[in-house]
Amino acid sequence: MKSEKKIKKFVAISNNNNLFIGFINITSYGYAFVNIEGFPKDIFIPKNKTNRAIDGDLVQIKLKNRKSGRKTEGEVIKIIKRKRKNFTGILKIESKSQYGSVVVHNNAIHVDIFIPKNELKGYTHNEKVLVNIVKWPKNSKNPLGKIIKGFGISGEYKTEIFSLLSEYGISYEFSKEVEKEAREIVLKKNLDINNMRRDMRNINTFTIDPINAKDIDDALSIRKLNSNTWEIGIHIADVSYYVKEGSFLDQEAYTRANSIYLVGEVIPMLPKILSNDLCSLQPEKDKLSFSSIFHMNNQGKILKSWFGKTIIRSNRKFTYEEVQKIIERKKGDYHEDISTLFFFSKILTKNRLKNGAISLEKVEIKFHLDKQNNPTRLYLEKSNEAHRLIEEFMLLANRKISKFVSLNLDGKPSNRTYIYRVHDEPDFQKIFVLKKIIEPLGYFLDIKNLKKSINHLLKSIQGKPEQNMIENLILRTMSKAKYSTKNIGHYGLSFIYYTHFTSPIRRYSDIIAHRLLNYYLTKNNNKLKSIEFYEEQSKHCSEKERLAIDAEREFLKYLQVKYIKKYLGMEFDGIITGFTEWSIYIDLLVFQTEGMIRLRDIQEDIYTLHSNNYSIIGRKKRKIYYLGDRVKVKLIDADIEKKQITLGWIKKE
């Protein structure tokens, strides 16, 4: 922490000789930008002036010009602090060269890392490796490195998993101390049955999860109290009972902060004997939970709320598909209970949307893998009524718990510290850009009544070819949700109070939420730490969440490229989703996967990017192509190493 503060202080310092210090951001094209405190715009650094800088480095730059109306340009004259020295890349060995070279396919570094031939023993051509930059001679284009370890041949399933985890600094295995502590907890298996825990084992309870789920966080219970009142329980695995604050397990869970879900593989936040067994709410087993119990009348109004520790026994483990069939056919195990819960979930959804929530449901890309973990089938999964049933009750628990902590019985602020899931208002500059992009496609956005207008837009594009593109554009206008002790509400959900409480097996933020609520319920305020402590934990969880999302997306892209390779040479329908000065990005509709066409490869004319960045125009025929236009393309190449799909231009339909 002290070194970070020193760097921040250092960044603000500038010299008289047009010398400034800042962090460099290198683009995929090799040129870069440096953010300097006090400057309205980032400083542009040409490709040949980055001077051995790597993305994220703290650098000293010298300004070249500061004329108004033009971008301020500079050059890197010194590397003050490297952000990183280790990189994952693909080893290339040529017999005639005295060096092997590691090719790194990301924006961080744009040159190969050379490895002396005498250090390549035991490694093979096209092996994916972790390499450390040892030195970078001043007059050399390429740095010199040393291989730390190999992961296997590039493109293979296990190779891509282990190299990806290494790239993101994610540990695959747990330390001996953590595993030992987990085993000791399982051996004790103390169910903590005492007066402090409400016994709910005699009430109909079940879980609803994906078919292959093992880390089951949540369960629902339901019973009829009288002709107009139902008791609905939302039961969450009581992970914080087992994972004590400050233990080896707790420290490891905090470091990871999330479970990571790669296709066919889970990298858990907690050892599997806890995440998949002891803590998981498996059927026909007594389990400890932290519950929200609501009394609801037949109109879905909440009459009474209770929050506290419970012991439950799930009667049945359902999959989403099984529950969907029960909802549709109105028959099957516990169909009356499920139908009642579904009825109440629809009321909750209606009220949420009426209150201004944005109804954005993205289609998920799923793969079926064979025994060798090769993708054999791609399918698109959209939320069904069973998903929405669970989602609404989880949202209800998260909302009511955070409100309970935040307000006293008289409705006034309690000033109690809590961890909130917050979502700021969108960037209205991006909203205006979105408005301009969709207008040529025949859609409209009312800035004054934004949420209602976005929901109308989302409804209008259902089933249209441009649906995926517009949904992605809407997502890009939105702020990123994060964790904070400073509650600003949740814009997208239209909740004043919201937290994450319902997934403590896979999210550390939820463990924090559990501990804090338990302190307040048991009046153990002496265990509370400073608000700065919880804000730092919130920030850490937010950063790790972004890291997990990026890792999951990158692995999904690898599988998409690997799967699509079998269709080389075939023609597909696509939608234009983006432009750069050199290329067009196309969403292949059948795969919901993005590919690229170089502008110079379009034979019908010479196209240039319009100044608005969302259309291109032909120099001779003056034909214009816009974002959202439908085109026919040919699949030219699928490069697994670069995770890149190259397309050929055929025609606009």
Summary of the structure (lengths in Angstrom):
residues: 653
radius of gyration: 27.4
end to end distance: 56.7
largest distance: 85.6
contacts: 2028
relative contact order: 0.08
helix: 32%
strand: 31%
